[in-house]
Structures are given as C-alpha cells and as structure tokens.
C-alpha cells in the first residue's frame, strides 16, 4: 500500500473509530459532568448523537465540493488536525455545552468520506478503483470493530482516556498526511465552489422523479431507523439493565461489529442464491424483529452476549434490499437512487437518538411507571414490523426516471 493510500485508509478508520471509541464511556462521562442519573444521561447522549449526525448530514456535500475547489489535501489535513483538537476539548470538557460543541465540531470534521472517496478516484487507475474503494469499506469496518474495544479498555483509566487516545491518533495521522499526501486537484480539474451543489436536501427532490419507489424507500428508511437502536441505546441499556462496565460494553459492541462484518462478507451471497432477494429480505427482517423483541425483555447479560451473533444474521437483508431497489430503476437513475438512500440513512440517524433515548428515559428513570430499560428495543421492533409490512405490500415494476 502506498503512503497516500495508507493515509486515506487511516483517515476513514479513525473516523469510524471516533464514534465507537467514545460510546462505552458516554454514560459515565455524562453522569460525571451532570451529576444526574442514567436516564438523564441517555437523553443528553441522544442530543449529542443527533448534533453529530446533523453536522455530518449538512457538511458532507459541502466538504466534497470544497475539495473540488481548494484541493483534497487541505480539506483532509485541516479536518484531521481540527478533529485532534476537538478530542482534546472533549477530554477537558467540564460542562455539557462543551461536550455539545465538541460533538458539533466532530460531526463536521468526520464528514470527509466524500473527499476521501474523491481522492481515491483521483489516484487510482481504472483497474485499481474497485480494489481501492474496497479499502475504504475495510477501513470503516476495522474502525467500527476496533473503536469500542479500544474505548472500553482505555475507560479503565478514566472517562477521559479514550478522548486523549483519539486526539493522539488524529494528530499522528495529520502529521503523516502532511508528509506524504500530494495534491491531486489541478488547474485543469479544479471546479469553483457553488452553494447550489451543497444542499444536503437536494437528493429528496429526486423522489418525485422515481415514481413507484415511494413505499420501497419507506421500507429502507424504517429499517435504518429501527437498527439505529444499537449504536444509540446499547451503552445506556447494558449499563442500566446488567451493570456492565465500559470495558464489557466495548467488547460487546466489537462482537456486534465483527458479527455484522462476517455475516455480510460470508452469508449474503449464499442466502440470496438459496432464497432469492425477496425472501432473503423477509427472513432477515423477521430475524431482526424477533431479536429486538427478545433483547427488549432480556434480564441476563450473558444471554444477551450469546444473542449478538444471532441478531447479526438479520444483516443479510440490507444488501438484498439494495439489490432490489437498484434493479427497480434504470441505469441512468442509479446515482439519483443512491443519493436518496444515503440521505434517508442520515435522517434516520438524526431522528433515532432523539426518539429512542426519550423512550429509554421514560422506562428507566426514577419516575418510570413501568421499569423496562429494553423498551427502546421494543419500539424498534414495532418500527421493524412496519418496515416488513410495507415490504410485503410491494410489487417491483421497473421505474423510469422522469
């Protein structure tokens, strides 16, 4: 792997790690700052997660277009350097408002995936592009697995230790990028920055041009809204229900991430070959639905840990759903479809923390009429059932782009 490509791989990995790295300590950190209980911490954690997701949603197209105008190198290096400073601020934060500011800045600096993709496209020969883009996916997957493990282990040294580690990783990568990253945008390829090109809601205008896909896009949205319960609620739920330490929370998140990677890497192809795409989606949604209901009522942490790989089996449904959607539109509508789907995923990750943490607080706080910390998983099960019901209504005609 050449050094610029290594820098891009590390950038994507650190972006993914930055989310998982701090998840195990957020319940303890927020309680440390506020002095409140776990239910209140979850509500604040939801606001912090939403702030991060909103900034990613708004800034991803902006940073991509900015890199076309000023170059990939400055956008990537400045983002990584500011990310390092942001983690320092969060490591020292003594108030919720500083944590919120940190998550806002973190969402901006982590919105560099489009710029990283553009850099890969710039430096890759046509025959290498697929393999090099695959490295981005591998980097994201590695960060998703490594982040919670490292965060959980470092949490044993205090709630601030993971932030210092993330700051060090980001700073080291920024130095590497400064030394090895060459600019790929030339005067011939440079494009003036245009605010009209950075509207994050622009993709939704294309829904009207994809008639017949409204219900399928609804299935896609509700699927992601339901699955958001894992990153949003997991740390608070396991701490409240089972008294798990940050270290054990980190291990469980890593097991979940690794299980997802294995399922999507090894089982998707055989499942679709055996069942076909439609039945694969139906079985996968049913598995997800059952897993969410069981988790909602579990009272044993060891049974939960054993259930994680089984619940990950539901991940076979997402690639099958993508395949169905892709074949439902002609070749000249593929980009439009992917833009809409990406935007729907982002909106789901904005709404889920706000809604699901409120459910958790209502069923786990000192004033809860019914004590049921797994209630957010039951709410997610209802959303998954809605997604499955919508999917069963769909016929799949080929849609023309208007």
Protein Blocks (a to p, Z undefined) as FASTA:
>chain_A
ZZklmmmmmmmmmmmmmmmmmmmmmmmmmmmmnopafklmmmmmmmmmmmmmmmmmmmmm
mmmmmmmmnojklmmmmmmmmmmmmmmmmmmpcbfklmmmmmmmmmmmmmmmmmmmmmmm
mmpcfklmmmmmmmmmmmmmmmmmmmmmmmmmmmmnojklmmmmmmmmmmmmmmmmmmmm
ccfbdfklpccddfklmcfklmmmmmmmmghilmmmmmmmmmmmmmmmmmmmmmmmmmmm
nopafklmmmmmmmmmmmmmmmmmmmmmmmmmmnommlmmmmmmmmmmmmmmmmmmpcbf
klmmmmmmmmmmmmmmmmmmmmmmmmmpcfklmmmmmmmmmmmmmmmmmmmmmmmmmmmm
mmmpmklmbdcfklmmmmmmmmmmmmmmmmmmpccdddddZZ
